[in-house]
Amino acid sequence: MRDNYLFYSNRIPMRPLGKKVEEFLEQASRGDLDLERQHGFVQWLFPVRETGLNLQAQPLQLHEAR
């Protein structure tokens, strides 16, 4: 239950895209990613309490929301 922390610490990649947060943000800022076709990143960058469409993303935990 630490995936959100590890992801934002740049220690693990988002799944299924396989990119760590810094790599993803760098490529997105250069326009190297087709964000219209890939939606798996949304729940990694903006986690919410509910399970969403990307079952590989961890829902936001109460202690993380504080």
C-alpha positions as CSV (number, residue, x, y, z in Angstrom):
1,M,0.0,0.0,0.0
2,R,2.9,2.3,-0.6
3,D,2.8,2.5,-4.4
4,N,1.7,6.1,-4.5
5,Y,4.6,7.2,-2.3
6,L,7.1,5.1,-4.2
7,F,5.8,6.4,-7.5
8,Y,6.1,10.1,-6.5
9,S,9.5,9.3,-5.0
10,N,10.5,8.2,-8.6
11,R,11.2,4.7,-7.3
12,I,8.7,2.7,-9.2
13,P,7.1,3.1,-12.6
14,M,3.4,3.6,-13.3
15,R,1.7,0.5,-14.6
16,P,1.0,-0.4,-17.4
17,L,2.9,2.5,-19.0
18,G,6.2,1.6,-17.3
19,K,7.5,5.1,-16.8
20,K,8.6,6.7,-13.6
21,V,7.1,10.1,-12.8
22,E,10.1,12.2,-13.8
23,E,10.5,10.4,-17.1
24,F,6.8,10.7,-17.8
25,L,6.6,14.4,-17.0
26,E,9.7,15.1,-19.1
27,Q,8.4,13.3,-22.1
28,A,4.9,14.8,-21.7
29,S,6.3,18.3,-21.6
30,R,8.2,17.7,-24.8
31,G,5.1,16.3,-26.5
32,D,6.6,12.9,-26.9
33,L,3.6,11.0,-25.5
34,D,0.2,10.5,-27.1
35,L,-1.8,11.3,-24.0
36,E,-5.1,11.2,-25.9
37,R,-4.6,7.5,-26.5
38,Q,-3.1,6.5,-23.2
39,H,-5.2,7.0,-20.1
40,G,-3.5,4.7,-17.6
41,F,-1.4,7.5,-16.3
42,V,-4.3,9.6,-15.0
43,Q,-4.9,7.6,-11.8
44,W,-1.2,7.5,-11.1
45,L,-0.8,11.3,-11.4
46,F,-4.1,12.1,-9.7
47,P,-5.0,9.2,-7.3
48,V,-8.5,9.2,-5.8
49,R,-10.0,7.1,-3.0
50,E,-12.0,4.9,-5.3
51,T,-10.7,2.2,-7.6
52,G,-10.8,3.4,-11.1
53,L,-10.4,2.0,-14.6
54,N,-6.6,1.3,-14.1
55,L,-6.7,-1.6,-11.7
56,Q,-2.9,-1.5,-11.5
57,A,-3.0,2.0,-9.8
58,Q,-3.3,2.1,-6.1
59,P,-6.3,4.1,-4.7
60,L,-5.4,7.1,-2.5
61,Q,-5.0,6.1,1.1
62,L,-6.4,8.2,3.9
63,H,-3.0,8.9,5.4
64,E,-1.8,10.1,1.9
65,A,-4.6,12.6,1.6
66,R,-3.6,14.5,4.7
